[in-house]
């Protein structure tokens, strides 16, 4: 976190400060795509906050598309490409953009004329987001089924021994 100016203290809630730190860790590659985020208990200890405050920080990152959560497993960093660009639904908050380091500007391309492509893009974005969520849910279901199969195999082996 960047230090607050003495004349103008930062009055954002603690969960925003925690979300800022975690966002920086993700964007700088300290926590890589696919890696599990620290547990709620670890976040409580790291930031000196309450359980719900740590959960709220993760909720902010989830809402931004930086992380996703699998029930019973934890939160994980969302996939992004090698340039650091996250999924199509990632929208950094305005206050983060205002304080983010500026990248060198590239030559601007001529603006496209508005037409039905914007509407089609929004529909495609919604479809891709829904597909991504479905794939994540199916992945979690797949893990659950694998665990059930392993438990059944262990039970069958135990029955055969007795």
N, C-alpha and C positions, 0 to 999 in steps of 0.2 A: 504494500500500500504506500502511496506517496504521502509524505507528511502533510498534515493540514496546515494552512497558514495560520499564524497566531492571531492575526486580526480578524480572520473569518473562519471560525472552526467549522469542520464538516459535521453537519447535523443529521446525516443519513443514519438509518437504523443499523444496528450491529450486523444483521443478516446481510445487508448490502456490502458491508466491509468484507465479511467472510466470502461472499460471492465474488467480489473483486479479486481477492487473493487467489481463489480457486480458478477463476477465469484466466488470470495471468499464468498460473501454473500450466493450464491446458494449452493456452496459446503459445507459450514459450517451449512447449514440449516436455515439461517436467513430468506431466502425466500424459502418457501417449494414448492414441485411439485404441479402444478395446480394453484398456487397463481399468481395473476397478478403482473407483473413487474411495477415499478414506471413509471409514465407518462413521456413523453419527457420533459415537463415543470419542473417536479420534479427533473429529472436528470440534467437539465440545472442549476437549483438552487443548487443542491447538489454538483456538480462538478465545477460550475462556467464556463460552456462551452456554445458554441452556439448550436442552434437547430440541425444543421447537424452533429455536433460532437457527440451529445447525440445519434442521430440516427445511426451514424457509430458504436458506442459502442454496441448498440443493434444488429446491423447487424453482428458484430464479434461473439457475443454469439449465434445468430441464425445459422450462418455458422458452428459453433462448435456443434450444436445440443443441446445446453443447454436450449434454449427457442424456442418457436414457436409463430407466430403472426397470429391472426385472424383479417382480415380486418374489420375496424370499431369497434373493441372491445379492441384491445391492444395486448400486448405481455405477455406470460405466461411461467412459468418454466415447462420444459419438465418433464415427468414422469421418475423416476428412482427407482431402488429397494432399499431395506433397507441398502445395503452395500454402497450406494452412486454411484453405477454404472449406467451410463446413457445408452441411446439407442445405438444400434449397430453402428450408424453412428457418434457417438461422438468421436472426435479425439482432445485431448488437444493440444494447440500449443507447439512447441518445447521449447520456452523460458519459458513457464509456467512449463513444466515438469522439466526443469533445476533448477527452484527455488522452486518447490513443496517439502514439507516435505517428507522424504523417509519413506516408510513403511517397516516393517521387512520383510526380504526375506524368501520365503517359499522354501521348497525342490523342485528342478526342476524335472519335469516329463521328461522321455525320449522323444526326438524329434520324431515326426511322420514322416514317409517317405513321400516325396512330391508325390502327385498323383492327380487325377481329383477332389478330395474333395475340394481343394482350389478354383478351377474354379466354382464348384457347390456352394461353400460358398459365393463367390462373387455374383453369380446370385441370391442366396437366400437373401443376404443382400440387393441387389437392389430391389428385390420383396417386402421384408418387409418394406423398406423405402418408396416405392411407396404406399403400403397399408396404412402405418401410415399417410402419407400425405392425402390420399383419405379419411380416417376416420376423420381426422381433418376438411377437407373441408365439409364433410357431416354433421359433428357436427355443424359447423357454419351455413350451410343451414338450418338445423333443427331449430336452434334458430331463424333464420329469418322467417321461416314459422310459428313458434309459435307466434311471434310478429304480423305477418299479421293476423293470426286467431283471436288473442285478439283484434286487431283493428276492424276487421269485426264484431265480436260479439258486441263490444261497439257501432258500427254504427247501427247495427240491433236493439239493445236496445234503442238507441236514436230515431230511426225511429218509433218504437212501442209506445214510450211515446208521440210522437207528432201527 
